[in-house]
Amino acid sequence: MADYHYREGKGATAQAPLFLVFHGTGGDENQFFDLAGQLLPGARVVAPRGDVSEGGALRYFRRTGEGVYDMDDLALRVAQMVAFVEARKAEGNAAQVVGLGYSNGANILAAVQFEVPGLFDASVLMHPMIPFSPPKVDLTGKRVLITAGQRDPMAPAAMTQGLSDYFAGQGAETNLFWHPGGHELRQEELRETQAFLSGLGTIRA
């Protein structure tokens, strides 16, 4: 499979956390790159660019309509992303592997965790939308933060709550943070994300 175009920070040590960040539909590898450095200082930040175009907007996998995923394509793209993350991990000796994704980026990150639950030690899923039943996996010892808007028209609150319940049911230490708005990112969820990430120092892969 073709590798992703990606942006990577410089200067991190080989043992620094590997911090992968995944953009939303229409974004690119720059969308959260600078923010990632602020959220997890000293980490090795890697931001892959989605390689699927939807009317010119970059995504990580195809869909056939709003909230309707091309499941065959998703499986292909998940395998491709797993290989990408594993390759980046093999380049160093990261103390931990952390992921952050927004919208479509959160969806590919979650799908990777369903497929290879041991790959990420911690993840931040911002406004995810998983319209299918994930498989039963062992996420014991993993940490997950989900942030969401109570009035998000693209990610229904009941579906978000269901995803949170799923992660908790698979053994992950799961936190769910709501803001009163919609699909937009808000400062309060960024603060919650920073607090979540600042508490990861004791994790070792």
ROGUKOL-243978 format. One record per residue (C-alpha): residue number from 1; residue in one letter; x, y, z. Coordinates in steps of 0.25 Angstrom, whole numbers, plus 5000, padded with zeros to 4 digits. Layout:
n:NUM&res:A&X:X&Y:Y&Z:Z
...
! end
This chain:
n:1&res:M&X:5000&Y:5000&Z:5000
n:2&res:A&X:5004&Y:5014&Z:4997
n:3&res:D&X:5010&Y:5022&Z:5010
n:4&res:Y&X:5003&Y:5034&Z:5015
n:5&res:H&X:5009&Y:5048&Z:5013
n:6&res:Y&X:5011&Y:5053&Z:5027
n:7&res:R&X:5017&Y:5065&Z:5035
n:8&res:E&X:5027&Y:5062&Z:5046
n:9&res:G&X:5032&Y:5070&Z:5057
n:10&res:K&X:5047&Y:5071&Z:5059
n:11&res:G&X:5056&Y:5070&Z:5072
n:12&res:A&X:5049&Y:5060&Z:5080
n:13&res:T&X:5057&Y:5049&Z:5087
n:14&res:A&X:5055&Y:5034&Z:5083
n:15&res:Q&X:5048&Y:5031&Z:5096
n:16&res:A&X:5038&Y:5043&Z:5095
n:17&res:P&X:5024&Y:5040&Z:5093
n:18&res:L&X:5019&Y:5037&Z:5079
n:19&res:F&X:5007&Y:5047&Z:5077
n:20&res:L&X:4999&Y:5044&Z:5064
n:21&res:V&X:4989&Y:5054&Z:5060
n:22&res:F&X:4978&Y:5052&Z:5050
n:23&res:H&X:4970&Y:5064&Z:5043
n:24&res:G&X:4955&Y:5065&Z:5040
n:25&res:T&X:4949&Y:5065&Z:5026
n:26&res:G&X:4955&Y:5076&Z:5018
n:27&res:G&X:4967&Y:5078&Z:5027
n:28&res:D&X:4981&Y:5073&Z:5025
n:29&res:E&X:4994&Y:5070&Z:5033
n:30&res:N&X:4995&Y:5084&Z:5037
n:31&res:Q&X:4981&Y:5085&Z:5044
n:32&res:F&X:4985&Y:5081&Z:5058
n:33&res:F&X:5001&Y:5080&Z:5056
n:34&res:D&X:5004&Y:5093&Z:5064
n:35&res:L&X:4993&Y:5090&Z:5075
n:36&res:A&X:4999&Y:5076&Z:5077
n:37&res:G&X:5012&Y:5082&Z:5081
n:38&res:Q&X:5005&Y:5091&Z:5091
n:39&res:L&X:4996&Y:5079&Z:5097
n:40&res:L&X:5008&Y:5069&Z:5099
n:41&res:P&X:5021&Y:5077&Z:5099
n:42&res:G&X:5033&Y:5069&Z:5096
n:43&res:A&X:5026&Y:5058&Z:5088
n:44&res:R&X:5029&Y:5054&Z:5074
n:45&res:V&X:5017&Y:5059&Z:5066
n:46&res:V&X:5013&Y:5052&Z:5054
n:47&res:A&X:5002&Y:5057&Z:5045
n:48&res:P&X:4997&Y:5048&Z:5033
n:49&res:R&X:4989&Y:5054&Z:5022
n:50&res:G&X:4977&Y:5047&Z:5018
n:51&res:D&X:4978&Y:5041&Z:5004
n:52&res:V&X:4963&Y:5040&Z:5000
n:53&res:S&X:4957&Y:5052&Z:4993
n:54&res:E&X:4942&Y:5055&Z:4995
n:55&res:G&X:4939&Y:5067&Z:4985
n:56&res:G&X:4953&Y:5072&Z:4988
n:57&res:A&X:4952&Y:5070&Z:5003
n:58&res:L&X:4962&Y:5061&Z:5009
n:59&res:R&X:4958&Y:5049&Z:5017
n:60&res:Y&X:4963&Y:5036&Z:5023
n:61&res:F&X:4953&Y:5027&Z:5017
n:62&res:R&X:4941&Y:5027&Z:5007
n:63&res:R&X:4926&Y:5029&Z:5010
n:64&res:T&X:4914&Y:5027&Z:5002
n:65&res:G&X:4906&Y:5038&Z:5009
n:66&res:E&X:4906&Y:5046&Z:5022
n:67&res:G&X:4908&Y:5036&Z:5033
n:68&res:V&X:4908&Y:5024&Z:5023
n:69&res:Y&X:4922&Y:5018&Z:5022
n:70&res:D&X:4928&Y:5010&Z:5011
n:71&res:M&X:4932&Y:4998&Z:5020
n:72&res:D&X:4940&Y:4991&Z:5010
n:73&res:D&X:4948&Y:5004&Z:5008
n:74&res:L&X:4949&Y:5006&Z:5023
n:75&res:A&X:4955&Y:4992&Z:5025
n:76&res:L&X:4966&Y:4995&Z:5015
n:77&res:R&X:4969&Y:5009&Z:5020
n:78&res:V&X:4970&Y:5004&Z:5034
n:79&res:A&X:4980&Y:4993&Z:5030
n:80&res:Q&X:4988&Y:5004&Z:5023
n:81&res:M&X:4988&Y:5013&Z:5035
n:82&res:V&X:4992&Y:5002&Z:5045
n:83&res:A&X:5004&Y:4999&Z:5036
n:84&res:F&X:5007&Y:5014&Z:5036
n:85&res:V&X:5006&Y:5016&Z:5051
n:86&res:E&X:5014&Y:5003&Z:5053
n:87&res:A&X:5025&Y:5008&Z:5044
n:88&res:R&X:5026&Y:5021&Z:5051
n:89&res:K&X:5027&Y:5014&Z:5064
n:90&res:A&X:5038&Y:5005&Z:5060
n:91&res:E&X:5046&Y:5017&Z:5056
n:92&res:G&X:5049&Y:5020&Z:5071
n:93&res:N&X:5047&Y:5015&Z:5085
n:94&res:A&X:5034&Y:5023&Z:5089
n:95&res:A&X:5030&Y:5022&Z:5104
n:96&res:Q&X:5016&Y:5023&Z:5099
n:97&res:V&X:5007&Y:5024&Z:5086
n:98&res:V&X:4996&Y:5035&Z:5087
n:99&res:G&X:4986&Y:5038&Z:5077
n:100&res:L&X:4977&Y:5050&Z:5075
n:101&res:G&X:4967&Y:5052&Z:5064
n:102&res:Y&X:4955&Y:5061&Z:5061
n:103&res:S&X:4942&Y:5057&Z:5053
n:104&res:N&X:4947&Y:5048&Z:5042
n:105&res:G&X:4961&Y:5047&Z:5048
n:106&res:A&X:4954&Y:5042&Z:5061
n:107&res:N&X:4947&Y:5032&Z:5053
n:108&res:I&X:4959&Y:5026&Z:5047
n:109&res:L&X:4967&Y:5026&Z:5060
n:110&res:A&X:4955&Y:5019&Z:5067
n:111&res:A&X:4955&Y:5009&Z:5056
n:112&res:V&X:4970&Y:5006&Z:5057
n:113&res:Q&X:4967&Y:5003&Z:5072
n:114&res:F&X:4956&Y:4994&Z:5069
n:115&res:E&X:4966&Y:4986&Z:5059
n:116&res:V&X:4979&Y:4987&Z:5068
n:117&res:P&X:4975&Y:4990&Z:5082
n:118&res:G&X:4989&Y:4990&Z:5087
n:119&res:L&X:4995&Y:5000&Z:5077
n:120&res:F&X:4991&Y:5013&Z:5085
n:121&res:D&X:4993&Y:5015&Z:5100
n:122&res:A&X:4984&Y:5027&Z:5100
n:123&res:S&X:4974&Y:5034&Z:5090
n:124&res:V&X:4966&Y:5047&Z:5089
n:125&res:L&X:4954&Y:5045&Z:5080
n:126&res:M&X:4948&Y:5059&Z:5077
n:127&res:H&X:4934&Y:5058&Z:5071
n:128&res:P&X:4934&Y:5043&Z:5067
n:129&res:M&X:4923&Y:5037&Z:5059
n:130&res:I&X:4923&Y:5021&Z:5059
n:131&res:P&X:4910&Y:5016&Z:5052
n:132&res:F&X:4913&Y:5002&Z:5054
n:133&res:S&X:4916&Y:4992&Z:5065
n:134&res:P&X:4931&Y:4991&Z:5068
n:135&res:P&X:4936&Y:4977&Z:5071
n:136&res:K&X:4939&Y:4972&Z:5085
n:137&res:V&X:4954&Y:4975&Z:5088
n:138&res:D&X:4963&Y:4976&Z:5101
n:139&res:L&X:4966&Y:4991&Z:5104
n:140&res:T&X:4970&Y:4988&Z:5118
n:141&res:G&X:4980&Y:4999&Z:5123
n:142&res:K&X:4977&Y:5008&Z:5111
n:143&res:R&X:4972&Y:5022&Z:5113
n:144&res:V&X:4962&Y:5029&Z:5105
n:145&res:L&X:4956&Y:5043&Z:5105
n:146&res:I&X:4944&Y:5046&Z:5096
n:147&res:T&X:4939&Y:5060&Z:5094
n:148&res:A&X:4926&Y:5064&Z:5088
n:149&res:G&X:4915&Y:5074&Z:5086
n:150&res:Q&X:4902&Y:5072&Z:5092
n:151&res:R&X:4895&Y:5078&Z:5080
n:152&res:D&X:4904&Y:5072&Z:5069
n:153&res:P&X:4896&Y:5070&Z:5056
n:154&res:M&X:4907&Y:5060&Z:5051
n:155&res:A&X:4910&Y:5052&Z:5063
n:156&res:P&X:4897&Y:5049&Z:5071
n:157&res:A&X:4898&Y:5049&Z:5086
n:158&res:A&X:4893&Y:5035&Z:5087
n:159&res:M&X:4903&Y:5030&Z:5078
n:160&res:T&X:4914&Y:5037&Z:5085
n:161&res:Q&X:4910&Y:5032&Z:5098
n:162&res:G&X:4909&Y:5018&Z:5092
n:163&res:L&X:4923&Y:5019&Z:5088
n:164&res:S&X:4928&Y:5023&Z:5102
n:165&res:D&X:4920&Y:5012&Z:5108
n:166&res:Y&X:4927&Y:5002&Z:5098
n:167&res:F&X:4941&Y:5007&Z:5102
n:168&res:A&X:4938&Y:5006&Z:5116
n:169&res:G&X:4932&Y:4992&Z:5114
n:170&res:Q&X:4945&Y:4987&Z:5107
n:171&res:G&X:4953&Y:4991&Z:5120
n:172&res:A&X:4958&Y:5005&Z:5116
n:173&res:E&X:4959&Y:5016&Z:5126
n:174&res:T&X:4949&Y:5025&Z:5118
n:175&res:N&X:4945&Y:5040&Z:5120
n:176&res:L&X:4934&Y:5047&Z:5113
n:177&res:F&X:4933&Y:5062&Z:5112
n:178&res:W&X:4922&Y:5069&Z:5107
n:179&res:H&X:4920&Y:5084&Z:5103
n:180&res:P&X:4907&Y:5090&Z:5100
n:181&res:G&X:4909&Y:5093&Z:5085
n:182&res:G&X:4910&Y:5086&Z:5072
n:183&res:H&X:4921&Y:5080&Z:5063
n:184&res:E&X:4931&Y:5091&Z:5066
n:185&res:L&X:4943&Y:5090&Z:5075
n:186&res:R&X:4942&Y:5099&Z:5087
n:187&res:Q&X:4953&Y:5104&Z:5097
n:188&res:E&X:4947&Y:5096&Z:5108
n:189&res:E&X:4949&Y:5083&Z:5101
n:190&res:L&X:4963&Y:5087&Z:5098
n:191&res:R&X:4966&Y:5090&Z:5112
n:192&res:E&X:4960&Y:5076&Z:5116
n:193&res:T&X:4969&Y:5070&Z:5105
n:194&res:Q&X:4981&Y:5077&Z:5111
n:195&res:A&X:4978&Y:5072&Z:5125
n:196&res:F&X:4976&Y:5058&Z:5120
n:197&res:L&X:4989&Y:5058&Z:5113
n:198&res:S&X:4996&Y:5064&Z:5124
n:199&res:G&X:4992&Y:5052&Z:5133
n:200&res:L&X:4999&Y:5042&Z:5123
n:201&res:G&X:5013&Y:5043&Z:5129
n:202&res:T&X:5012&Y:5030&Z:5137
n:203&res:I&X:5008&Y:5022&Z:5125
n:204&res:R&X:5019&Y:5013&Z:5119
n:205&res:A&X:5016&Y:5004&Z:5107
! end
